[in-house]
Amino acid sequence: MRVGHGYDVHRLVPDRKLILGGVEIPHSLGLLGHSDADVLTHAIMDALLGAAAMGDIGKHFPDNDDRFLGIDSQLLLKEVCRLIREKGYEISNLDATVIAQKPKLLPHMEAMRATLCANMGIQPDQLNLKATTEERLGFTGREEGISAHCICLIENKK
């Protein structure tokens, strides 16, 4: 068994869609990034890659490579899962937290969970999602950005 941790953060800006866990969330601001800037999916990918000792998403999908400009992070997540499975690993479980002052994410959690599970090829009981605010403290509390953490457990099945 191997444990991985992932973290990501992106700035909130006007004129961008807010995509979290592969789901478009209605909001006046969106996340700025080279891809769709889906912080939740990016944290999940970094946790999986870290657990498999395969670096991070910047190594596999660099932000100076135009092939990834505006890309749907769910496509990248599928590739990460393919890579770790190629090394013989299977996902045991993941636990992720999104930190955002606004918008409220509870109404979107099940859609995010369903999308992520489908793209990782896992069952819903293998992924726990949570959301929290920081009580108006820090950059997330001031609504300057959104961050996410994820921990995962993978097992070598070879």
Kinemage of the C-alpha trace (Angstrom):
@kinemage 1
@onewidth
@group {chain A} dominant
@subgroup {mainchain}
@vectorlist {calphas} color= white
{ca met a 1} P 0.000 0.000 0.000
{ca arg a 2} L 1.147 3.498 -0.813
{ca val a 3} L -0.156 6.885 0.316
{ca gly a 4} L -0.149 10.074 -1.741
{ca his a 5} L -1.014 13.701 -1.025
{ca gly a 6} L -1.999 16.325 -3.578
{ca tyr a 7} L -2.572 20.052 -3.298
{ca asp a 8} L -3.541 22.657 -5.862
{ca val a 9} L -4.605 26.297 -5.900
{ca his a 10} L -5.809 28.657 -8.620
{ca arg a 11} L -6.764 32.324 -8.643
{ca leu a 12} L -10.414 33.334 -9.158
{ca val a 13} L -10.916 35.729 -12.081
{ca pro a 14} L -13.796 37.089 -14.177
{ca asp a 15} L -14.632 35.631 -17.595
{ca arg a 16} L -13.646 32.040 -16.804
{ca lys a 17} L -15.836 29.028 -16.075
{ca leu a 18} L -15.629 27.525 -12.597
{ca ile a 19} L -14.938 23.821 -13.063
{ca leu a 20} L -14.543 21.612 -9.981
{ca gly a 21} L -14.413 17.843 -10.133
{ca gly a 22} L -15.309 18.004 -13.817
{ca val a 23} L -18.553 19.874 -13.132
{ca glu a 24} L -19.288 23.450 -14.189
{ca ile a 25} L -20.426 25.358 -11.100
{ca pro a 26} L -22.496 28.538 -11.605
{ca his a 27} L -20.477 31.461 -10.221
{ca ser a 28} L -19.501 34.984 -11.220
{ca leu a 29} L -15.794 34.026 -11.201
{ca gly a 30} L -13.798 31.112 -12.565
{ca leu a 31} L -10.350 29.674 -11.986
{ca leu a 32} L -7.352 30.895 -13.971
{ca gly a 33} L -4.970 28.297 -15.345
{ca his a 34} L -3.372 26.754 -18.432
{ca ser a 35} L -5.970 23.965 -18.507
{ca asp a 36} L -9.528 24.289 -17.196
{ca ala a 37} L -7.882 24.975 -13.781
{ca asp a 38} L -9.935 22.320 -11.964
{ca val a 39} L -8.150 22.464 -8.578
{ca leu a 40} L -9.977 19.432 -7.192
{ca thr a 41} L -9.039 17.191 -10.106
{ca his a 42} L -5.471 18.507 -10.057
{ca ala a 43} L -5.090 17.697 -6.350
{ca ile a 44} L -6.436 14.191 -6.998
{ca met a 45} L -4.003 13.648 -9.876
{ca asp a 46} L -1.035 14.842 -7.806
{ca ala a 47} L -2.035 12.524 -4.941
{ca leu a 48} L -2.225 9.523 -7.283
{ca leu a 49} L 1.053 10.348 -9.024
{ca gly a 50} L 2.750 10.951 -5.684
{ca ala a 51} L 1.579 7.635 -4.261
{ca ala a 52} L 3.008 5.860 -7.308
{ca ala a 53} L 6.296 7.869 -7.080
{ca met a 54} L 5.671 9.235 -10.571
{ca gly a 55} L 6.244 12.947 -9.984
{ca asp a 56} L 3.443 15.465 -10.357
{ca ile a 57} L 1.077 16.840 -12.969
{ca gly a 58} L 3.608 19.494 -14.027
{ca lys a 59} L 5.985 16.712 -15.043
{ca his a 60} L 3.373 14.900 -17.130
{ca phe a 61} L 1.323 17.877 -18.392
{ca pro a 62} L 3.550 20.989 -18.329
{ca asp a 63} L 1.869 24.389 -18.446
{ca asn a 64} L 4.199 25.515 -21.234
{ca asp a 65} L 2.910 22.792 -23.583
{ca asp a 66} L 0.114 24.053 -25.825
{ca arg a 67} L -1.325 20.531 -26.114
{ca phe a 68} L -2.755 21.124 -22.627
{ca leu a 69} L -3.989 24.696 -23.173
{ca gly a 70} L -7.637 24.799 -22.068
{ca ile a 71} L -7.796 21.005 -21.784
{ca asp a 72} L -10.507 19.268 -19.771
{ca ser a 73} L -8.748 18.005 -16.631
{ca gln a 74} L -10.921 14.883 -16.708
{ca leu a 75} L -8.951 13.762 -19.769
{ca leu a 76} L -5.746 14.249 -17.804
{ca leu a 77} L -7.208 12.328 -14.845
{ca lys a 78} L -7.996 9.374 -17.104
{ca glu a 79} L -4.396 9.427 -18.340
{ca val a 80} L -3.016 9.538 -14.784
{ca cys a 81} L -5.147 6.526 -13.854
{ca arg a 82} L -3.934 4.694 -16.971
{ca leu a 83} L -0.319 5.447 -16.019
{ca ile a 84} L -0.606 4.233 -12.435
{ca arg a 85} L -2.486 1.093 -13.539
{ca glu a 86} L 0.235 0.448 -16.099
{ca lys a 87} L 2.635 0.281 -13.131
{ca gly a 88} L 0.342 -2.257 -11.439
{ca tyr a 89} L -1.455 0.039 -8.994
{ca glu a 90} L -5.161 0.179 -8.227
{ca ile a 91} L -6.909 2.901 -6.282
{ca ser a 92} L -8.084 1.864 -2.823
{ca asn a 93} L -9.610 5.172 -1.780
{ca leu a 94} L -9.311 8.941 -1.933
{ca asp a 95} L -10.356 11.694 0.454
{ca ala a 96} L -10.418 15.248 -0.902
{ca thr a 97} L -11.319 18.690 0.441
{ca val a 98} L -12.073 21.840 -1.552
{ca ile a 99} L -11.477 25.136 0.257
{ca ala a 100} L -13.683 27.928 -1.102
{ca gln a 101} L -15.525 30.780 0.564
{ca lys a 102} L -18.028 30.878 -2.301
{ca pro a 103} L -19.924 29.374 -4.003
{ca lys a 104} L -21.530 26.765 -1.769
{ca leu a 105} L -20.497 23.394 -3.155
{ca leu a 106} L -22.803 20.979 -1.330
{ca pro a 107} L -25.448 21.061 -4.098
{ca his a 108} L -22.777 19.974 -6.631
{ca met a 109} L -20.913 17.330 -4.614
{ca glu a 110} L -22.748 14.266 -5.907
{ca ala a 111} L -22.305 15.322 -9.542
{ca met a 112} L -18.592 15.948 -8.922
{ca arg a 113} L -18.232 12.599 -7.179
{ca ala a 114} L -20.043 10.740 -9.985
{ca thr a 115} L -17.919 12.430 -12.671
{ca leu a 116} L -14.634 11.784 -10.881
{ca cys a 117} L -15.465 8.156 -10.078
{ca ala a 118} L -16.489 7.456 -13.662
{ca asn a 119} L -13.255 8.948 -14.993
{ca met a 120} L -11.081 7.097 -12.469
{ca gly a 121} L -12.929 3.803 -12.924
{ca ile a 122} L -13.731 3.478 -9.215
{ca gln a 123} L -16.865 3.022 -7.131
{ca pro a 124} L -18.489 5.924 -5.244
{ca asp a 125} L -17.554 4.410 -1.880
{ca gln a 126} L -13.878 4.815 -2.833
{ca leu a 127} L -14.052 8.623 -3.031
{ca asn a 128} L -14.991 11.026 -0.265
{ca leu a 129} L -15.434 14.713 -1.111
{ca lys a 130} L -15.717 17.573 1.343
{ca ala a 131} L -15.894 21.347 1.066
{ca thr a 132} L -15.119 23.983 3.641
{ca thr a 133} L -14.581 27.710 3.945
{ca glu a 134} L -11.796 29.393 5.849
{ca glu a 135} L -14.154 31.736 7.672
{ca arg a 136} L -13.062 34.657 5.462
{ca leu a 137} L -9.379 34.152 6.411
{ca gly a 138} L -6.546 33.972 3.894
{ca phe a 139} L -6.732 34.118 0.089
{ca thr a 140} L -9.591 31.620 -0.098
{ca gly a 141} L -11.521 33.474 2.578
{ca arg a 142} L -11.085 36.723 0.673
{ca glu a 143} L -12.394 34.924 -2.448
{ca glu a 144} L -9.124 35.450 -4.313
{ca gly a 145} L -8.775 31.751 -5.131
{ca ile a 146} L -9.825 28.186 -4.433
{ca ser a 147} L -7.610 25.368 -3.208
{ca ala a 148} L -7.955 21.627 -2.758
{ca his a 149} L -6.183 18.841 -0.891
{ca cys a 150} L -6.401 15.121 -1.557
{ca ile a 151} L -4.936 12.048 0.068
{ca cys a 152} L -5.137 8.631 -1.522
{ca leu a 153} L -4.232 5.037 -0.905
{ca ile a 154} L -3.193 2.797 -3.793
{ca glu a 155} L -2.221 -0.861 -3.837
{ca asn a 156} L 0.167 -2.728 -6.093
{ca lys a 157} L -1.796 -5.557 -7.679
{ca lys a 158} L 1.145 -7.105 -9.567
